[in-house]
Amino acid sequence: MSLEGPVGRTGASGAEDSGAAGELPPYAEAVLDAADRIPPGRVMTYGDVAEWLGEGGPRQVGRVMALYGGGAPWWRVVRADGTLLPGHELRALGHYREEGTPLRERGPAAEGHVPRIDMRRARWDGVEAEPAGEAE
C-alpha cells in the first residue's frame, strides 16, 4: 500500500503518528490496507482482519487501528459482538447509515440506545467481488 501525501495516519485520538522513521510499521500497513479493502456497508472484526492477514490477533489489529487508523475506514473494523466503538458511536453510526450497513435496532423499551451492527448480514469474508464482465 502506498501512502499519498504526508506519511502516517491519524489515530482515533486525532493525533498524527508517523512512526520514528516517518514510515508505518509493515504490520500496520497491512492492517490499514485490509481496512481499506472492506467494501462500504460491510465490516470485519479485529480477529477477522488478523486471520485474513495470517498474523497477529485482535488486540494487535485494535492497537494499529487506534494508533494509525484515523485515515482509514476505521468504522468497518469492529468488535465481534457488533457493538460500536465506545466514544465514537455517533460518528460510526453516521458512516453505517450512509453506507447502508445492516444494523440491529433495539426494541421500543431501549429507546435512545445505539444499535449494534447486524454481524450476520454485515460481516465480510475478505473475498473481493470480481468486476462485472470478468467472471467466467
C-alpha positions in Angstrom: 0.0 0.0 0.0 1.4 3.4 -0.9 0.5 6.5 1.0 -0.1 9.7 -0.8 0.9 12.9 0.9 2.3 13.0 4.4 3.4 9.6 5.7 1.5 8.3 8.7 -2.2 8.2 9.6 -4.1 9.8 12.4 -5.4 7.6 15.1 -8.7 7.7 17.0 -7.3 10.4 19.2 -6.8 12.6 16.1 -3.1 12.9 16.7 -0.9 12.0 13.7 1.6 9.2 14.4 4.1 8.8 11.6 6.4 6.4 13.4 10.1 7.0 14.4 11.5 6.9 10.9 8.4 8.5 9.2 7.1 5.2 7.9 4.4 2.9 9.2 5.5 -0.5 10.6 4.8 -3.2 8.0 2.1 -4.8 10.1 0.3 -1.5 10.5 0.4 -1.0 6.7 -1.1 -4.5 6.2 -3.9 -3.8 8.7 -4.7 -0.5 7.2 -4.7 -2.0 3.7 -7.1 -4.7 4.9 -9.4 -2.0 6.3 -9.2 -0.1 3.0 -10.4 -3.2 1.1 -13.6 -3.7 3.2 -16.4 -2.7 0.9 -18.8 0.1 2.1 -21.7 -1.4 4.0 -19.7 -4.3 5.2 -17.4 -5.0 8.2 -14.7 -7.3 9.5 -13.9 -8.0 13.1 -10.5 -7.3 14.6 -10.0 -11.0 14.7 -11.2 -11.4 11.1 -8.5 -8.9 9.9 -5.8 -10.8 11.9 -6.9 -14.1 10.4 -7.1 -12.7 6.9 -3.5 -11.3 7.3 -2.3 -14.6 8.8 -0.5 -12.9 11.7 -1.2 -11.1 14.9 -4.5 -11.2 16.7 -7.5 -9.0 17.6 -5.6 -6.9 20.1 -2.8 -6.1 17.7 -5.2 -5.1 15.0 -7.1 -2.9 17.5 -3.8 -1.3 18.6 -2.9 -0.5 14.9 -6.4 1.0 14.3 -6.2 3.1 17.5 -2.7 4.5 16.6 -2.9 4.8 12.8 -6.5 4.1 11.7 -7.8 7.7 11.5 -7.2 8.0 7.8 -8.7 4.5 7.0 -12.3 3.5 7.2 -11.9 2.6 10.9 -15.7 2.1 11.3 -15.5 -1.0 9.1 -13.2 -2.9 11.6 -15.4 -3.8 14.6 -15.9 -5.8 17.7 -17.1 -9.4 17.2 -20.4 -8.7 19.0 -21.3 -5.8 16.8 -21.2 -3.1 19.5 -20.0 0.3 18.2 -16.6 1.7 19.2 -17.0 3.4 22.6 -16.6 7.1 22.4 -17.1 7.1 18.6 -20.6 5.6 18.5 -22.3 8.5 16.8 -19.6 9.1 14.2 -19.6 5.4 13.4 -23.4 5.3 13.2 -23.4 8.1 10.7 -21.0 6.2 8.5 -23.0 3.0 8.8 -26.3 4.7 7.9 -24.6 6.5 5.0 -23.2 3.2 3.6 -26.2 1.1 4.3 -24.5 -1.2 6.8 -27.1 -3.6 8.3 -27.9 -2.6 11.9 -29.9 -4.3 14.6 -32.2 -1.7 16.1 -33.2 -2.3 19.7 -36.8 -2.6 20.8 -39.0 0.2 21.9 -38.0 -0.3 25.6 -34.4 0.6 24.7 -35.3 4.0 23.1 -32.3 6.2 22.9 -29.8 3.3 22.8 -27.3 3.0 20.0 -28.0 0.0 17.7 -25.5 -2.8 17.0 -24.2 -4.0 13.7 -26.1 -7.0 12.4 -23.0 -9.2 12.1 -24.7 -12.0 10.3 -25.6 -9.7 7.4 -22.8 -7.1 7.5 -19.7 -9.4 8.0 -17.4 -9.5 5.0 -15.4 -12.7 4.4 -12.5 -10.9 2.7 -13.2 -12.2 -0.8 -13.3 -9.4 -3.3 -16.1 -9.5 -5.9 -14.9 -9.8 -9.4 -15.5 -6.7 -11.6 -18.5 -7.1 -14.0 -17.6 -8.9 -17.2 -14.6 -10.8 -15.7 -16.4 -13.8 -14.2 -16.1 -17.0 -16.2 
